[in-house]
Amino acid sequence: MSTFGWNATEMLVQDPDALAREIRQPGSGFQVMGEPRPLGAGSQIRAMQAVGPAHEVLYLTRVAAGTPPMYSARSFVDRPFIVILGSRDLDETRRFLRERLTLESSSFGPARMTVLNKAFGLDIETTHPLAVARISPEYSMELDQYPPQAAERSRRPGELPPAMAIVTFEVESLQPLKTLWLTPPRPIATAPYRGRRAVSIRGSTGELIELVEAGSTPR
């Protein structure tokens, strides 16, 4: 959480308090990092934060039924619905998403981030600039402006970054992003690609992004 790049996955859950009790059971492999609490006074959203066995960070969130534009969990632990990016420069990140991926994002405002504050030794109530890019009615990208003391994520040569390494998006065509390709696209036969072409690029903060071409077939 103290480095730039992809830092957390947010998942829908039905009961963060019950889940926190489950996580505290011996052998769960997870650790509670932020206690369940509402996002703010009167908020219908209640969330907690945990770290998994690969040091991945998870935000586990209950959204009250009927709270637009999100959906409530249909099982005790449901699906991911937000990915969180720690940005070096929030304005540049928003510009990159708009100009290269045609993703519009909200103007940014202050938000309290418990896990981030703990990672940097800040007061737990410290706020940070945050914006949201809506990918679809059910999925979003959270863009967090990281403090100046954040660092680049170290990795071994030839390997992916540790923890949350890459996020995949489907696009209509790979061709408009040709100048960003790290290697030429190639079809991948296995699920979930099923023969579609995929390529990796880097975002404005250096994060790895995989793009899968909708409806493409092996060439």
C-alpha positions in Angstrom: 0.0 0.0 0.0 3.0 2.3 0.2 3.9 2.0 -3.5 2.4 3.4 -6.7 0.3 1.1 -8.9 -2.5 -1.3 -8.5 -3.0 -1.6 -4.8 -6.3 -3.2 -3.9 -9.4 -5.0 -5.1 -12.8 -4.0 -3.6 -15.4 -6.8 -3.3 -19.0 -6.9 -2.4 -19.9 -8.7 0.8 -23.1 -9.1 2.7 -21.9 -8.6 6.3 -18.4 -7.1 6.9 -18.7 -7.6 10.7 -19.4 -11.3 10.4 -16.6 -11.6 7.7 -14.1 -9.9 10.1 -14.9 -12.6 12.7 -14.3 -15.3 10.1 -11.0 -13.8 9.1 -9.8 -13.8 12.7 -10.3 -17.5 13.0 -7.0 -19.5 13.1 -5.7 -20.6 9.7 -7.8 -18.2 7.6 -4.7 -16.9 5.9 -6.1 -13.3 6.1 -5.6 -10.4 8.5 -7.9 -7.6 9.3 -6.2 -4.3 8.6 -9.2 -1.9 8.9 -12.2 -2.6 11.1 -15.7 -2.5 9.6 -17.1 1.0 9.7 -19.4 3.2 7.6 -17.8 5.4 5.0 -19.1 8.4 6.7 -21.9 9.7 8.9 -25.2 8.4 7.7 -23.6 6.4 4.9 -25.3 3.2 3.7 -22.0 1.7 2.8 -20.0 -0.3 5.4 -16.5 -1.5 4.6 -13.5 -3.2 6.1 -10.0 -3.9 4.8 -8.0 -7.1 4.9 -4.6 -8.5 3.6 -4.5 -11.9 2.0 -1.9 -14.7 2.0 0.0 -13.2 -1.0 0.0 -9.7 0.7 -2.9 -8.6 -1.6 -5.1 -5.9 -0.1 -8.9 -6.4 -0.2 -11.6 -3.9 0.5 -14.7 -5.8 1.6 -17.8 -3.7 1.3 -21.5 -3.9 2.0 -23.7 -1.7 -0.2 -27.3 -1.4 1.0 -29.9 -2.7 -1.4 -31.1 -0.1 -3.8 -28.2 2.2 -3.3 -27.4 3.5 -6.9 -25.4 3.0 -9.0 -24.0 -0.1 -7.3 -25.4 -3.6 -6.6 -25.7 -5.4 -3.3 -23.9 -8.7 -2.7 -25.9 -11.8 -3.6 -23.7 -14.1 -1.5 -21.6 -13.9 1.7 -18.6 -12.9 -0.4 -19.6 -11.8 -3.9 -17.6 -10.3 -6.8 -15.0 -7.6 -7.3 -16.6 -4.3 -8.3 -13.8 -1.8 -7.9 -10.0 -1.8 -8.6 -7.9 0.7 -6.8 -4.9 2.5 -8.3 -2.3 4.4 -6.3 -1.5 7.4 -8.6 1.6 9.5 -8.7 -0.3 12.4 -10.3 -4.0 12.2 -10.2 -4.5 14.8 -13.0 -2.2 12.9 -15.3 -3.9 9.6 -14.5 -7.3 11.1 -15.3 -5.9 12.5 -18.6 -4.4 9.2 -19.6 -7.7 7.3 -19.0 -9.7 9.9 -20.9 -7.4 10.3 -23.9 -6.1 6.8 -24.3 -8.8 4.5 -22.9 -11.8 6.9 -23.4 -12.7 6.5 -19.7 -14.1 9.6 -18.1 -13.5 10.1 -14.3 -15.1 12.2 -11.7 -13.5 15.3 -10.3 -11.6 14.4 -7.2 -12.5 15.0 -3.6 -11.1 14.2 -0.1 -11.6 10.7 1.3 -10.4 8.9 4.4 -8.3 5.8 3.6 -7.7 3.7 6.7 -5.2 1.2 5.2 -3.3 3.9 3.3 -3.0 6.0 6.5 -1.7 3.0 8.4 0.9 2.2 5.7 2.3 5.7 5.8 2.0 6.2 9.6 -0.5 9.0 9.2 -3.4 9.9 11.5 -6.2 7.5 10.8 -8.6 10.3 9.8 -6.3 11.8 7.2 -8.0 12.4 3.9 -6.5 12.0 0.4 -7.7 13.1 -3.1 -9.8 10.4 -4.8 -11.6 10.2 -8.1 -13.7 7.4 -9.7 -13.7 6.2 -13.3 -16.9 4.4 -14.2 -16.2 1.4 -16.5 -19.7 0.1 -16.6 -22.8 0.2 -14.3 -21.3 -2.6 -12.2 -17.6 -1.9 -12.3 -15.4 1.1 -11.5 -11.8 2.2 -11.0 -10.9 4.2 -7.9 -8.0 6.6 -8.4 -6.1 7.6 -5.2 -3.6 10.4 -5.1 -0.7 8.9 -3.1 1.4 10.9 -0.7 4.7 12.2 -1.9 6.6 9.7 0.3 5.2 6.8 -1.8 7.8 4.8 -3.7 8.1 2.7 -6.9 7.3 -1.0 -6.3 10.4 -3.1 -6.5 10.3 -6.3 -8.5 12.8 -9.0 -9.6 14.0 -8.7 -13.2 11.7 -10.4 -15.6 8.9 -10.9 -13.0 5.6 -9.3 -12.3 5.3 -6.8 -9.5 4.4 -8.4 -6.2 0.8 -8.4 -4.8 -1.7 -6.9 -7.3 0.3 -6.9 -10.5 -2.0 -6.3 -13.4 -5.7 -5.5 -14.2 -7.4 -6.6 -17.4 -9.9 -4.6 -19.5 -11.9 -5.5 -22.6 -11.6 -3.0 -25.5 -13.2 -2.9 -29.0 -9.9 -2.7 -30.8 -6.2 -2.9 -29.8 -5.1 -0.9 -32.8 -5.7 2.7 -31.4 -3.3 1.9 -28.6 -0.5 0.5 -30.8 2.1 3.0 -29.6 1.7 1.7 -26.0 2.0 -2.0 -26.7 4.9 -3.6 -24.7 4.9 -6.6 -27.1 2.8 -7.4 -30.2 -0.7 -8.8 -29.4 -1.3 -12.5 -29.5 -4.3 -14.7 -29.3 -4.7 -16.9 -26.2 -6.7 -20.1 -26.5 -7.6 -20.7 -22.9 -10.4 -19.1 -20.8 -11.3 -16.3 -20.3 -9.7 -15.2 -23.6 -11.0 -18.1 -25.8 -8.9 -17.2 -28.8 -9.1 -13.4 -28.5 -6.0 -11.2 -28.8 -4.4 -9.7 -25.7 -1.7 -7.2 -25.1 -0.1 -5.4 -22.2 0.5 -1.7 -21.8 1.7 0.6 -19.0 -0.5 3.4 -17.5 0.6 6.9 -16.5 1.8 5.7 -13.1 3.7 2.7 -14.6 0.9 0.2 -13.7 0.5 -2.8 -16.0 -2.8 -3.0 -17.9 -3.8 -6.0 -20.0 -6.2 -5.3 -22.9 -8.3 -8.0 -24.5 -9.9 -7.3 -27.9 -13.6 -8.0 -27.9 -14.6 -10.5 -30.5 -11.1 -10.9 -32.0 -10.1 -14.3 -33.4 -6.7 -16.0 -33.8 -4.6 -14.6 -36.6 
